[in-house]
Amino acid sequence: MRKILGLALFALALTTTATAWGQDNSVGTWKANVAKSKYTPAPWPVASLTVSREAAPGGIKVTNTGMRKDGSAINASYTAKYDGSSSEVTGEGAPYDSMAVKQVDANTFTYEAKNSKTQYRASGRVVISADGKTMTTTASGVDPDGKPMTMKLVYDKQ
C-alpha cells in the first residue's frame, strides 16, 4: 500500500512539475505601448511594434512587426528553445541577429540578444502581469554603436 501511494504521489508531482514548466502566459499578440515605454538614450527609435508569440516545441516562436521612426520596416522572427541556446533571428529591422531565451516560470523569461555585425548586446527580462494583460520587457546593454542603453518596453495584450 505504501509503495502504491508513494508511486501515485511521485506521478502527481511529476505531472504538476511538467504542467507548470510547460505553461507560457506570454503566448498571444502584444502591441507596444510607446507612451508607457522608456528607452535611454531617448528617443526609442520605434514608432510601432506588434509582437506575436506562439508556442513552439520546448520554447517560443516570436514575430516582430512594425515601423521604425525613420520609416523602415520591422519584420523579424525567431524560434527559441527555453534552454538558453542561441537562435538565429531572420528578417529585417531588429537590432539583433541572435536570441537566447530561458523560462523562469509561466510569467517570467530572461533573454540575451546579440548582433554579430555590430556591438549590440542586451540582457533582459520579460514579465507577464498577474492579470495577463500587460507584458513588460526590461533590458540593459549597448546599442549598435557600443553606447550604453537601457529600456523598459510595455506591451498591451491584443
GROMACS elastic network, one bead per residue, 0.5 to 0.9 nm:
[ bonds ]
;  ai    aj funct       b0    kb
    1     4     6  0.51952   500
    1     5     6  0.61919   500
    1     6     6  0.85065   500
    2     5     6  0.50715   500
    2     6     6  0.59191   500
    2     7     6  0.84992   500
    3     6     6  0.50364   500
    3     7     6  0.61339   500
    3     8     6  0.85569   500
    4     7     6  0.51405   500
    4     8     6  0.61109   500
    4     9     6  0.86406   500
    5     8     6  0.50352   500
    5     9     6  0.61706   500
    5    10     6  0.85540   500
    6     9     6  0.52058   500
    6    10     6  0.61447   500
    6    11     6  0.86182   500
    7    10     6  0.50194   500
    7    11     6  0.60959   500
    7    12     6  0.85630   500
    8    11     6  0.51217   500
    8    12     6  0.61616   500
    8    13     6  0.86330   500
    9    12     6  0.50279   500
    9    13     6  0.61161   500
    9    14     6  0.85385   500
   10    13     6  0.51296   500
   10    14     6  0.61212   500
   10    15     6  0.85985   500
   11    14     6  0.50873   500
   11    15     6  0.61091   500
   11    16     6  0.85430   500
   12    15     6  0.51481   500
   12    16     6  0.60573   500
   12    17     6  0.85291   500
   13    16     6  0.51288   500
   13    17     6  0.60751   500
   13    18     6  0.85541   500
   14    17     6  0.52123   500
   14    18     6  0.61538   500
   14    19     6  0.85813   500
   15    18     6  0.51659   500
   15    19     6  0.60920   500
   15    20     6  0.85877   500
   16    19     6  0.51359   500
   16    20     6  0.61037   500
   16    21     6  0.86522   500
   17    20     6  0.51501   500
   17    21     6  0.62008   500
   17    22     6  0.83547   500
   18    21     6  0.53344   500
   18    22     6  0.58564   500
   18    23     6  0.86387   500
   19    23     6  0.62238   500
   20    23     6  0.55217   500
   20    24     6  0.87109   500
   20   105     6  0.74879   500
   20   106     6  0.69470   500
   21    24     6  0.78482   500
   21   103     6  0.80082   500
   21   104     6  0.84420   500
   21   105     6  0.64327   500
   21   106     6  0.67293   500
   22    58     6  0.81260   500
   22   105     6  0.89583   500
   22   106     6  0.77003   500
   23   105     6  0.79720   500
   23   106     6  0.52615   500
   23   107     6  0.86729   500
   24    27     6  0.62064   500
   24    55     6  0.77862   500
   24    59     6  0.89337   500
   24    60     6  0.88117   500
   24   103     6  0.84683   500
   24   105     6  0.77702   500
   24   107     6  0.66745   500
   24   108     6  0.87164   500
   25    28     6  0.82021   500
   25   106     6  0.55244   500
   25   107     6  0.55781   500
   25   108     6  0.86476   500
   25   128     6  0.68557   500
   25   132     6  0.70194   500
   26    29     6  0.86329   500
   26    30     6  0.88597   500
   26    53     6  0.66860   500
   26    54     6  0.84229   500
   26   106     6  0.77857   500
   26   107     6  0.67621   500
   26   108     6  0.84952   500
   26   126     6  0.87467   500
   26   127     6  0.83126   500
   26   128     6  0.64270   500
   26   132     6  0.81054   500
   26   135     6  0.75168   500
   27    52     6  0.75744   500
   27    54     6  0.52965   500
   27    55     6  0.64147   500
   27    60     6  0.80672   500
   28    51     6  0.82363   500
   28    52     6  0.58559   500
   28    53     6  0.52038   500
   28    54     6  0.64704   500
   28   157     6  0.72771   500
   28   158     6  0.76042   500
   29    50     6  0.70717   500
   29    51     6  0.57453   500
   29    53     6  0.62501   500
   29    54     6  0.86408   500
   29   156     6  0.85361   500
   29   157     6  0.60368   500
   29   158     6  0.54776   500
   30    49     6  0.85091   500
   30    50     6  0.56628   500
   30    51     6  0.50756   500
   30    52     6  0.63233   500
   30    53     6  0.80852   500
   30   134     6  0.82525   500
   30   135     6  0.75960   500
   30   155     6  0.56057   500
   30   156     6  0.54102   500
   30   158     6  0.55624   500
   31    34     6  0.89821   500
   31    48     6  0.79967   500
   31    49     6  0.60468   500
   31    51     6  0.63049   500
   31    52     6  0.87649   500
   31   154     6  0.84403   500
   31   155     6  0.51436   500
   31   156     6  0.53074   500
   31   157     6  0.65148   500
   31   158     6  0.67228   500
   32    35     6  0.87734   500
   32    36     6  0.86250   500
   32    37     6  0.77806   500
   32    48     6  0.67249   500
   32    49     6  0.53892   500
   32    50     6  0.61485   500
   32    51     6  0.78788   500
   32   135     6  0.89870   500
   32   153     6  0.70301   500
   32   154     6  0.58653   500
   32   156     6  0.64101   500
   33    36     6  0.55563   500
   33    37     6  0.62583   500
   33    48     6  0.83876   500
   33    49     6  0.85454   500
   33   153     6  0.75611   500
   33   154     6  0.55415   500
   33   155     6  0.53125   500
   33   156     6  0.65500   500
   34    37     6  0.50833   500
   34    38     6  0.79343   500
   34    44     6  0.84516   500
   34    46     6  0.81429   500
   34    47     6  0.73974   500
   34    48     6  0.72643   500
   34    49     6  0.85628   500
   34   153     6  0.76861   500
   34   154     6  0.74352   500
   34   155     6  0.83606   500
   35    38     6  0.80741   500
   35   154     6  0.87592   500
   36   152     6  0.85338   500
   36   153     6  0.74014   500
   36   154     6  0.61012   500
   36   155     6  0.86449   500
   37    44     6  0.83149   500
   37   136     6  0.88898   500
   37   151     6  0.76101   500
   37   152     6  0.55727   500
   37   154     6  0.52949   500
   37   155     6  0.83593   500
   38    42     6  0.76204   500
   38    43     6  0.80824   500
   38    44     6  0.70827   500
   38   150     6  0.81783   500
   38   151     6  0.55880   500
   38   152     6  0.51311   500
   38   153     6  0.62833   500
   38   154     6  0.84813   500
   39    42     6  0.53573   500
   39    43     6  0.63203   500
   39    44     6  0.51616   500
   39    45     6  0.87168   500
   39   149     6  0.73115   500
   39   150     6  0.58569   500
   39   152     6  0.64434   500
   39   153     6  0.78017   500
   40    43     6  0.71009   500
   40    44     6  0.74875   500
   40   148     6  0.82162   500
   40   149     6  0.53302   500
   40   150     6  0.52156   500
   40   151     6  0.62682   500
   41    44     6  0.76988   500
   41   147     6  0.88681   500
   41   148     6  0.80415   500
   41   149     6  0.61278   500
   41   150     6  0.75389   500
   41   151     6  0.88911   500
   42    45     6  0.81303   500
   43    46     6  0.85173   500
   44    47     6  0.80703   500
   44    69     6  0.85186   500
   44   151     6  0.85318   500
   45    68     6  0.57933   500
   45    69     6  0.54820   500
   45    70     6  0.77314   500
   46    49     6  0.70828   500
   46    66     6  0.79355   500
   46    67     6  0.62363   500
   46    69     6  0.52894   500
   46    70     6  0.83789   500
   46    74     6  0.89490   500
   47    66     6  0.75349   500
   47    67     6  0.55815   500
   47    68     6  0.51543   500
   47    70     6  0.85703   500
   47    71     6  0.84430   500
   48    65     6  0.82069   500
   48    66     6  0.50653   500
   48    67     6  0.52753   500
   48    68     6  0.69017   500
   48    69     6  0.83082   500
   48    74     6  0.89956   500
   49    64     6  0.67872   500
   49    65     6  0.57071   500
   49    67     6  0.66139   500
   49    68     6  0.84464   500
   49    74     6  0.77724   500
   50    63     6  0.81707   500
   50    64     6  0.58053   500
   50    65     6  0.53078   500
   50    66     6  0.60668   500
   50   155     6  0.84556   500
   51    62     6  0.68131   500
   51    63     6  0.57217   500
   51    65     6  0.65547   500
   51    66     6  0.87507   500
   51   155     6  0.85940   500
   52    61     6  0.80237   500
   52    62     6  0.56618   500
   52    63     6  0.51185   500
   52    64     6  0.65167   500
   52    65     6  0.83740   500
   53    60     6  0.65806   500
   53    61     6  0.57354   500
   53    63     6  0.66498   500
   53    64     6  0.88928   500
   54    59     6  0.88731   500
   54    60     6  0.57470   500
   54    61     6  0.50773   500
   54    62     6  0.64962   500
   54    63     6  0.85993   500
   55    58     6  0.82152   500
   55    59     6  0.64168   500
   55    61     6  0.62266   500
   55    62     6  0.89121   500
   56    59     6  0.50756   500
   56    61     6  0.58412   500
   56    79     6  0.73027   500
   56    80     6  0.80736   500
   56    81     6  0.79282   500
   57    60     6  0.74322   500
   57    81     6  0.74650   500
   58    80     6  0.81551   500
   58    81     6  0.52542   500
   58    82     6  0.61519   500
   58    83     6  0.81373   500
   59    79     6  0.73474   500
   59    80     6  0.55522   500
   59    83     6  0.81047   500
   59   101     6  0.82455   500
   59   102     6  0.85884   500
   59   103     6  0.83692   500
   60    78     6  0.82986   500
   60    79     6  0.56822   500
   60    80     6  0.55238   500
   60    81     6  0.64990   500
   60    82     6  0.75825   500
   60   101     6  0.87809   500
   61    77     6  0.73251   500
   61    78     6  0.57973   500
   61    80     6  0.64241   500
   61    81     6  0.88441   500
   62    76     6  0.83243   500
   62    77     6  0.54168   500
   62    78     6  0.54895   500
   62    79     6  0.62461   500
   62    80     6  0.82032   500
   63    75     6  0.72351   500
   63    76     6  0.58454   500
   63    78     6  0.67407   500
   63    79     6  0.87849   500
   64    74     6  0.66678   500
   64    75     6  0.55968   500
   64    76     6  0.52688   500
   64    77     6  0.60560   500
   64    93     6  0.89181   500
   64    94     6  0.82159   500
   65    73     6  0.75495   500
   65    76     6  0.67399   500
   65    77     6  0.87261   500
   65    93     6  0.86812   500
   66    72     6  0.87647   500
   66    73     6  0.60382   500
   66    75     6  0.67491   500
   66    93     6  0.86816   500
   67    70     6  0.80658   500
   67    71     6  0.60646   500
   67    72     6  0.58524   500
   67    74     6  0.54216   500
   67    75     6  0.86414   500
   67    93     6  0.82927   500
   68    71     6  0.53733   500
   68    72     6  0.53435   500
   68    73     6  0.62433   500
   68    74     6  0.68567   500
   68    93     6  0.77929   500
   69    72     6  0.73758   500
   70    73     6  0.89743   500
   72    93     6  0.72207   500
   73    92     6  0.71291   500
   73    93     6  0.59986   500
   74    91     6  0.80032   500
   74    92     6  0.56915   500
   74    94     6  0.65246   500
   75    90     6  0.84964   500
   75    91     6  0.56046   500
   75    92     6  0.52708   500
   75    93     6  0.61411   500
   75    94     6  0.76944   500
   76    89     6  0.66551   500
   76    90     6  0.54970   500
   76    92     6  0.53043   500
   76    93     6  0.65579   500
   76    94     6  0.62365   500
   77    88     6  0.86358   500
   77    89     6  0.56164   500
   77    90     6  0.54947   500
   77    91     6  0.64306   500
   77    92     6  0.87737   500
   77    94     6  0.88385   500
   78    87     6  0.67670   500
   78    88     6  0.62394   500
   78    90     6  0.64053   500
   78    91     6  0.89836   500
   78    98     6  0.82610   500
   78    99     6  0.76271   500
   79    87     6  0.67005   500
   79    88     6  0.78278   500
   79    89     6  0.79570   500
   79    99     6  0.87876   500
   80    83     6  0.83467   500
   80    84     6  0.81865   500
   80    85     6  0.75872   500
   80    86     6  0.73886   500
   80    87     6  0.55766   500
   80    88     6  0.83742   500
   80    99     6  0.72206   500
   80   100     6  0.65967   500
   80   101     6  0.64415   500
   80   102     6  0.89864   500
   81    84     6  0.68966   500
   81    85     6  0.68422   500
   81    86     6  0.84833   500
   81    87     6  0.79863   500
   81   100     6  0.77990   500
   81   101     6  0.67562   500
   81   102     6  0.76699   500
   82    85     6  0.76302   500
   82   100     6  0.78398   500
   82   101     6  0.53039   500
   82   103     6  0.55296   500
   82   109     6  0.86590   500
   83    86     6  0.89729   500
   83   100     6  0.79638   500
   83   101     6  0.67559   500
   83   102     6  0.55203   500
   83   103     6  0.77767   500
   84    87     6  0.89819   500
   84    99     6  0.86439   500
   84   102     6  0.50105   500
   84   103     6  0.85809   500
   84   110     6  0.86922   500
   84   111     6  0.76421   500
   84   112     6  0.83225   500
   85    99     6  0.80928   500
   85   100     6  0.52743   500
   85   101     6  0.71363   500
   85   102     6  0.85000   500
   86    98     6  0.60757   500
   86    99     6  0.53808   500
   86   101     6  0.77700   500
   86   112     6  0.83657   500
   86   113     6  0.86929   500
   87    97     6  0.84106   500
   87    98     6  0.53399   500
   87    99     6  0.51931   500
   87   100     6  0.60577   500
   87   101     6  0.87378   500
   88    97     6  0.59791   500
   88    99     6  0.65918   500
   89    92     6  0.89487   500
   89    94     6  0.82534   500
   89    96     6  0.72796   500
   89    98     6  0.52354   500
   89    99     6  0.68464   500
   90    94     6  0.88279   500
   90    97     6  0.70658   500
   90    98     6  0.87612   500
   91    94     6  0.78476   500
   92    95     6  0.87110   500
   93    96     6  0.87444   500
   94    97     6  0.73122   500
   95   113     6  0.87329   500
   95   114     6  0.80714   500
   95   115     6  0.68396   500
   95   118     6  0.86731   500
   95   120     6  0.69181   500
   95   143     6  0.81472   500
   95   144     6  0.71234   500
   96    99     6  0.74816   500
   96   113     6  0.59153   500
   96   114     6  0.50016   500
   96   116     6  0.78619   500
   96   117     6  0.89341   500
   96   118     6  0.85665   500
   96   120     6  0.66992   500
   96   121     6  0.76919   500
   96   122     6  0.88387   500
   96   144     6  0.87637   500
   97   113     6  0.75626   500
   97   114     6  0.61604   500
   97   116     6  0.67632   500
   97   117     6  0.84761   500
   98   112     6  0.82474   500
   98   113     6  0.58088   500
   98   114     6  0.53971   500
   98   115     6  0.63514   500
   98   116     6  0.79078   500
   99   111     6  0.69504   500
   99   112     6  0.57916   500
   99   114     6  0.66204   500
  100   110     6  0.83535   500
  100   111     6  0.54304   500
  100   112     6  0.51725   500
  100   113     6  0.65588   500
  100   114     6  0.88816   500
  101   109     6  0.68638   500
  101   110     6  0.57579   500
  101   112     6  0.66877   500
  101   113     6  0.88250   500
  102   108     6  0.88390   500
  102   109     6  0.56320   500
  102   110     6  0.52884   500
  102   111     6  0.63359   500
  103   106     6  0.73531   500
  103   107     6  0.83954   500
  103   108     6  0.63241   500
  103   110     6  0.65539   500
  103   111     6  0.88832   500
  104   107     6  0.77019   500
  104   108     6  0.52809   500
  104   109     6  0.53164   500
  104   110     6  0.71879   500
  105   108     6  0.52331   500
  105   109     6  0.70664   500
  106   109     6  0.81603   500
  106   128     6  0.83867   500
  107   126     6  0.79150   500
  107   127     6  0.55771   500
  107   129     6  0.72573   500
  107   130     6  0.79140   500
  107   132     6  0.84945   500
  107   135     6  0.89713   500
  108   125     6  0.71334   500
  108   126     6  0.56446   500
  108   128     6  0.64857   500
  109   124     6  0.84649   500
  109   125     6  0.56645   500
  109   126     6  0.50489   500
  109   127     6  0.66101   500
  109   128     6  0.89864   500
  110   123     6  0.76015   500
  110   124     6  0.56842   500
  110   126     6  0.61887   500
  110   127     6  0.88544   500
  111   122     6  0.80912   500
  111   123     6  0.58255   500
  111   124     6  0.53132   500
  111   125     6  0.62386   500
  111   126     6  0.79519   500
  111   139     6  0.88765   500
  112   121     6  0.74512   500
  112   122     6  0.57833   500
  112   124     6  0.65227   500
  113   120     6  0.79163   500
  113   121     6  0.57455   500
  113   122     6  0.51696   500
  113   123     6  0.65257   500
  113   124     6  0.83457   500
  114   118     6  0.84849   500
  114   119     6  0.79455   500
  114   120     6  0.56935   500
  114   122     6  0.65901   500
  114   123     6  0.89474   500
  115   118     6  0.55497   500
  115   119     6  0.66389   500
  115   120     6  0.53740   500
  115   121     6  0.67092   500
  115   144     6  0.79417   500
  116   119     6  0.75656   500
  116   120     6  0.81061   500
  117   120     6  0.83877   500
  117   144     6  0.87153   500
  118   121     6  0.87291   500
  118   143     6  0.84582   500
  118   144     6  0.51568   500
  118   145     6  0.70147   500
  118   146     6  0.80327   500
  119   142     6  0.68406   500
  119   143     6  0.66185   500
  119   145     6  0.59754   500
  119   146     6  0.51363   500
  119   147     6  0.86520   500
  120   141     6  0.74664   500
  120   142     6  0.53627   500
  120   145     6  0.71659   500
  120   146     6  0.65388   500
  120   147     6  0.88008   500
  121   140     6  0.82496   500
  121   141     6  0.53307   500
  121   142     6  0.53452   500
  121   143     6  0.68059   500
  121   144     6  0.78656   500
  121   146     6  0.84951   500
  122   139     6  0.61716   500
  122   140     6  0.54373   500
  122   142     6  0.64969   500
  122   143     6  0.81406   500
  122   149     6  0.85234   500
  122   150     6  0.85835   500
  123   138     6  0.84519   500
  123   139     6  0.54027   500
  123   140     6  0.57563   500
  123   141     6  0.63085   500
  124   137     6  0.68552   500
  124   138     6  0.53944   500
  124   140     6  0.65278   500
  124   141     6  0.87045   500
  124   151     6  0.89944   500
  125   136     6  0.80896   500
  125   137     6  0.56328   500
  125   138     6  0.54297   500
  125   139     6  0.64158   500
  126   135     6  0.68462   500
  126   136     6  0.56847   500
  126   138     6  0.66494   500
  126   139     6  0.88080   500
  127   134     6  0.83019   500
  127   135     6  0.56730   500
  127   136     6  0.53211   500
  127   137     6  0.64973   500
  127   138     6  0.85815   500
  128   131     6  0.81445   500
  128   132     6  0.59164   500
  128   133     6  0.75335   500
  128   134     6  0.58724   500
  128   136     6  0.65322   500
  128   137     6  0.89484   500
  129   132     6  0.50849   500
  129   133     6  0.63901   500
  129   134     6  0.53278   500
  129   135     6  0.62849   500
  129   136     6  0.79086   500
  130   133     6  0.79657   500
  130   134     6  0.84869   500
  131   134     6  0.76816   500
  132   135     6  0.76862   500
  132   157     6  0.76141   500
  133   155     6  0.84548   500
  133   156     6  0.59940   500
  133   157     6  0.50812   500
  133   158     6  0.83080   500
  134   154     6  0.70005   500
  134   155     6  0.56747   500
  134   157     6  0.59937   500
  135   153     6  0.82213   500
  135   154     6  0.59447   500
  135   155     6  0.50132   500
  135   156     6  0.65207   500
  135   157     6  0.74524   500
  136   152     6  0.68461   500
  136   153     6  0.56532   500
  136   155     6  0.62128   500
  136   156     6  0.89431   500
  137   151     6  0.76700   500
  137   152     6  0.55990   500
  137   153     6  0.50642   500
  137   154     6  0.65286   500
  137   155     6  0.82793   500
  138   150     6  0.76078   500
  138   151     6  0.55820   500
  138   153     6  0.64309   500
  138   154     6  0.88084   500
  139   149     6  0.83493   500
  139   150     6  0.56968   500
  139   151     6  0.53516   500
  139   152     6  0.66687   500
  139   153     6  0.87526   500
  140   148     6  0.75960   500
  140   149     6  0.57016   500
  140   151     6  0.64032   500
  141   146     6  0.86957   500
  141   147     6  0.82892   500
  141   148     6  0.58002   500
  141   149     6  0.54723   500
  141   150     6  0.64923   500
  142   145     6  0.74924   500
  142   146     6  0.50500   500
  142   147     6  0.51111   500
  142   149     6  0.52996   500
  142   150     6  0.81359   500
  143   146     6  0.52375   500
  143   147     6  0.54099   500
  143   148     6  0.63706   500
  143   149     6  0.61089   500
  144   147     6  0.75050   500
  146   149     6  0.89363   500
